[in-house]
Amino acid sequence: MDASVDKPHILVVDDDTRLRELLKSFLSRNGFRVSTASHAAEARQRLGALDFDLIVLDVMMPGETGLEFAAELRRTDDVPILMLTAMGETKHRIAGLEKGVDDYLGKPFEPRELLARLRAVLRRRSTPRGADILRFGRLEIDKGARLVRLDGEERAITSYQFALLLALAERAGRVLSRDALMDVLKGEKLEAFDRSVDVHVSRIRAAIEDDPKKPRRILTVRGAGYVFAREQDG
């Protein structure tokens, strides 16, 4: 049996031929199987024929951009995406996260940092999506019992607030706008005006944050929405 089939399979999508080949060589030496594509259309062909554990995706490509490709892909596929870009402004990072990108690395970058980030994304995604309990440091979200515990102690939140917290936690690291949250929570019959999300987030913070005025779990991204922090203290 080919031992390589047990290695994580990475798809590198970048129109820079030299960078594509460098990444393929570097990642192959560090325990990954690697396929490449030079543009979005070619990436779709690869995805149609093979299964991938993660996509390394460049933002600036001819024709369909990486952001456009990521947004389209997220409608049908949950494969993790790490985005590469020469654009370092906050607005571009937020745009990528809003499209469902799992992590973001600006060019130029140190290959060892890329490797560390890839491994971190794969570790985060290794927890089965159907697991009943999500754990983030001292915080536990029990999906089956619809309970939240901090340091093993149950915290009181409403059913709506649990659904909102779960929506954020299951998409940890992704910025979700109020509209996106309302869309996710349609089945929960949450009030149909977006400011209600702010009220519920405030009450969730009161239940799960050590200092609700300086939250470390549910963060506000000004002008964009909310993000549940992947890495948490303790």
Long-range contacts (C-beta under 8 A, 24 or more apart in sequence): 4-33, 5-33, 7-31, 7-32, 7-33, 8-32, 8-33, 8-53, 8-54, 8-122, 9-33, 9-34, 9-35, 9-50, 9-51, 9-52, 9-53, 10-34, 10-35, 10-52, 10-53, 10-54, 10-55, 10-56, 10-118, 11-35, 11-36, 11-37, 11-43, 11-46, 11-47, 11-50, 11-52, 11-54, 11-55, 11-56, 12-36, 12-37, 12-55, 12-56, 13-37, 13-38, 13-39, 13-40, 13-42, 13-43, 13-55, 13-56, 13-57, 13-58, 13-61, 13-66, 13-69, 14-38, 14-56, 14-57, 14-58, 14-61, 14-84, 15-39, 15-58, 15-60, 15-61, 15-62, 16-58, 23-56, 23-111, 23-114, 26-111, 26-115, 27-115, 27-118, 30-115, 32-118, 39-63, 39-64, 40-64, 40-65, 40-66, 40-68, 40-69, 43-69, 47-73, 47-77, 47-79, 52-79, 53-79, 53-80, 53-122, 53-125, 54-79, 54-80, 54-81, 54-82, 54-118, 54-121, 54-122, 54-125, 55-79, 55-80, 55-81, 55-82, 56-82, 56-84, 56-114, 56-118, 57-81, 57-82, 57-83, 57-84, 57-101, 58-83, 58-84, 58-85, 59-83, 59-84, 59-85, 59-86, 59-87, 59-92, 59-96, 60-85, 60-86, 60-87, 66-96, 67-95, 67-96, 67-99, 70-96, 70-99, 70-100, 70-101, 71-99, 71-100, 73-100, 74-99, 74-100, 80-121, 80-122, 80-125, 82-114, 82-117, 82-118, 82-121, 84-109, 94-175, 94-221, 94-224, 97-173, 97-174, 97-175, 97-227, 98-174, 98-175, 98-176, 98-177, 98-180, 98-224, 98-225, 100-171, 100-174, 101-174, 102-173, 102-174, 103-173, 124-172, 124-173, 124-230, 129-170, 134-166, 134-169, 134-170, 136-169, 136-172, 136-217, 136-228, 136-229, 136-230, 136-232, 137-232, 137-233, 137-234, 138-232, 138-234, 139-208, 139-217, 139-232, 141-165, 141-166, 141-169, 148-207, 148-208, 150-207, 150-208, 155-207, 155-208, 156-207, 157-203, 157-204, 157-207, 157-208, 158-200, 158-203, 159-188, 160-185, 160-188, 160-189, 160-190, 160-200, 161-200, 161-203, 161-204, 161-207, 163-188, 163-190, 164-188, 164-190, 164-197, 164-200, 164-201, 164-204, 165-204, 165-208, 165-218, 168-218, 168-226, 168-227, 168-228, 169-228, 171-228, 172-227, 172-228, 172-229, 172-230, 173-227, 173-228, 173-229, 173-230, 174-227, 175-221, 175-224, 175-225, 175-226, 175-227, 176-225, 176-226, 176-227, 177-224, 177-225, 178-225, 180-225, 181-225, 181-226, 197-226, 201-226
